[in-house]
């Protein structure tokens, strides 16, 4: 089967080739309406419509006179002309209606024309379509079919099937002339249009063919991952729907691929010590095929959509809790507890704020200088999976009060003043929170004496210690 790859023929609104081909009269040959002069296809004129088919040819009025159209023939005229044009007095205004959806498609195949130079059919300057073909399709020996055999190339389109159309268009911004002038490679069609000798259709360029060295590689030109709308501004006619991942990015899932890569490879560290988000360049190093796909999947892991002609917003929320845990020796950090433990969320009490804001004080850690470890040595504090392991051990620990205890209810002592953290956490010598000693029962006794609050002895143990 020959490849059908590009819409060629468009027609004035209203005219139906299928209706005329199956009329009660003999099927009309293409040349009956579309005469050719030196292999240049002419537009149908009145002579093609009137006479044998639609009666006498209308008499064009003199300048300044109105065209008179009989009511019974008005339907024939308005197949090509608007009623407004017919009602005018200037015959130059008898323009045809805008083109309608295509009824024909062109079937030639680049494989069959591999020996023909690209510029023969695709010249830099516009040229009449049939003129490009006339040198070969002249009926000579060893050449293609004569131009008079229209159906050798033009096949009737199936209106029930979607027309082939590029999904990621760059027509508004791309210039063949500008790219050809930049380099020898840019002047060769096959640099971008990679021709597969077994393919029946010429494939569209992909993001990968644009990002080769010397082109859009972030050196010679802006990278293809920088800003989609710099190239893609045209919205295709067909609906663009791409499946979106149902989960946000997971470090745990990517661990087999990034275990031996420094965290700063993806997360740049600012001078303030704050961690930046990964950019397209970091993702594309692994997902380059998907970035250049017409049905990208990776984009939706972060963005609200995947249409490259839109200004996409990273709207995917972070995971509900951190995948990492922080190891910190409280004995070496003599700062006030509240300088780090200042944030309470719906699921966590007195957690340190996100980022490095609690660590960047004078004399503490810094991107350059300061106490070790440096911010660029992420593993000095952060351990993937530690948060989950720590939470599991806390919950399952003997006599754990983790589920019941609320710091906010215990923030003031008997005298009404703020209660220092060390009043309960009397031992801060642990390396991290897993080894940090649990407050002893004696720190609870002054309040839980049966008068200020329920007493520690008795049968109400589960008020603090729920069963596991």
Secondary structure as GFF3:
##gff-version 3
##sequence-region A 1 468
A	DSSP	beta_strand	6	7	.	.	.	ID=ss1
A	DSSP	alpha_helix	17	21	.	.	.	ID=ss2
A	DSSP	alpha_helix	30	33	.	.	.	ID=ss3
A	DSSP	beta_strand	36	37	.	.	.	ID=ss4
A	DSSP	beta_strand	40	41	.	.	.	ID=ss5
A	DSSP	alpha_helix	46	49	.	.	.	ID=ss6
A	DSSP	three_ten_helix	71	73	.	.	.	ID=ss7
A	DSSP	alpha_helix	74	77	.	.	.	ID=ss8
A	DSSP	alpha_helix	83	86	.	.	.	ID=ss9
A	DSSP	three_ten_helix	91	93	.	.	.	ID=ss10
A	DSSP	beta_strand	104	106	.	.	.	ID=ss11
A	DSSP	alpha_helix	118	121	.	.	.	ID=ss12
A	DSSP	alpha_helix	129	134	.	.	.	ID=ss13
A	DSSP	three_ten_helix	150	152	.	.	.	ID=ss14
A	DSSP	beta_strand	154	156	.	.	.	ID=ss15
A	DSSP	alpha_helix	176	182	.	.	.	ID=ss16
A	DSSP	alpha_helix	184	187	.	.	.	ID=ss17
A	DSSP	alpha_helix	189	192	.	.	.	ID=ss18
A	DSSP	alpha_helix	207	210	.	.	.	ID=ss19
A	DSSP	three_ten_helix	228	230	.	.	.	ID=ss20
A	DSSP	alpha_helix	251	258	.	.	.	ID=ss21
A	DSSP	three_ten_helix	263	265	.	.	.	ID=ss22
A	DSSP	alpha_helix	280	291	.	.	.	ID=ss23
A	DSSP	three_ten_helix	298	301	.	.	.	ID=ss24
A	DSSP	beta_strand	324	326	.	.	.	ID=ss25
A	DSSP	three_ten_helix	330	332	.	.	.	ID=ss26
A	DSSP	three_ten_helix	337	339	.	.	.	ID=ss27
A	DSSP	beta_strand	341	343	.	.	.	ID=ss28
A	DSSP	beta_strand	351	352	.	.	.	ID=ss29
A	DSSP	three_ten_helix	378	380	.	.	.	ID=ss30
A	DSSP	beta_strand	382	384	.	.	.	ID=ss31
A	DSSP	alpha_helix	386	396	.	.	.	ID=ss32
A	DSSP	three_ten_helix	407	410	.	.	.	ID=ss33
A	DSSP	three_ten_helix	421	423	.	.	.	ID=ss34
A	DSSP	alpha_helix	442	445	.	.	.	ID=ss35
A	DSSP	three_ten_helix	461	463	.	.	.	ID=ss36
###
